[in-house]
Amino acid sequence: MAWWCWARVWDPRPHRLTVLLEQRQGFRRARPRPEEPPAVAAAAEARPGPPPLRRSLCPPPPPRAGRPSPRRLVKPLLFAVGFTGSAFGSAAIWQYESLKSRVQTYFEGARADWLDKIRPQKRGDFRKQVNSWWNNLTEGQRTVTGIIAANVFVFCLWRLPGMRRVMFTYFTSDPSSKALCSPMLLSTFSHFSLFHMAANMYVLWSFSSSIVSLLGCEQFIAVYLSAGVISTFVSYVAKMATGRFEPSLGASGAIMTVLAAVCTKMPEAKLAIIFLPMFTFTAGSALKAIIAFDTAGLALGWRLFDHAAHLGGALFGMWYVTYGHELIWKNREPLVKAWHEMRTKNTGKGGGGRSN
């Protein structure tokens, strides 16, 4: 889940430890220290000590200066619209190329299967075991494997002290930060806590087969990436409205889109909590409870989760499977046709050049 990153600011003045070395001269008494004025002593006693350290799912953020102007939302809005359009356009072209490649390699695949049958099998071959494990996965599980690997890689980058400044700048989202657009996507793959990442990736893995069978591999990738950007933009708007400028990170916004899409299309499906498998509930009831929880958290100012990003992702998932699929994905034919004509024209020119 996308957790709020916060920490109290310590006193920046360094603590000095002064060591006075006095040489003994017989039985001479040490010179008494001057007493502090009563006002200074009272102020020192009343001054609060440093706050106790708190373990957090996010590292303490660097200090932010001032409240940003609402005009800073214009650039993220344009980026969200442009990135979403590019994601779905690229997914449509990817699907076209994938189908074309499958047709061209059909007989090659059949020949490879035939050779595997007549070729003597090696026992204990690690590569063959990996291939067997990979082939036993569903299409959805194979699709999200790359996403999970990217999240693990970014999690390892957080462990490098030299990368902290870069990670704060580009892998946490905050409308008051120097970088605005790139963190909208990169923070979707960013987790500082192992528990945070494990929980998000478990939910993604659990719903991967359902969402990919519902949308297909290419469309799912476009929806997932767009959901991360859109949910972050909703978080930007909420932070600007409430004045709480704390950086957020995590894949919860995109995963909420996946969960909401599956629960909207299959509201009667039975779900259960991993630690309490004996208690089951319908997907529709789970979606209503999650939306109610995040709505209350946003209204009451709860700061553990980024409730605005959760709501943005859930609403986008519900909208897409209800209306967006018809408006966006089913109208991709002109783009695919233009791409096909461009590919055919370029292939013709290349063929003519080789024939001469």
Salt bridges, closest charged atoms under 4 A:
ASP11 OD2 - ARG13 NH2 2.96
GLU97 OE2 - ARG343 NH1 2.26
ASP116 OD1 - ARG119 NH1 3.79
ASP174 OD2 - ARG64 NE 3.23
GLU246 OE2 - ARG303 NH2 1.74
ASP294 OD1 - HIS307 ND1 2.85
ASP294 OD1 - HIS310 ND1 3.20
GLU326 OE2 - LYS330 NZ 3.15
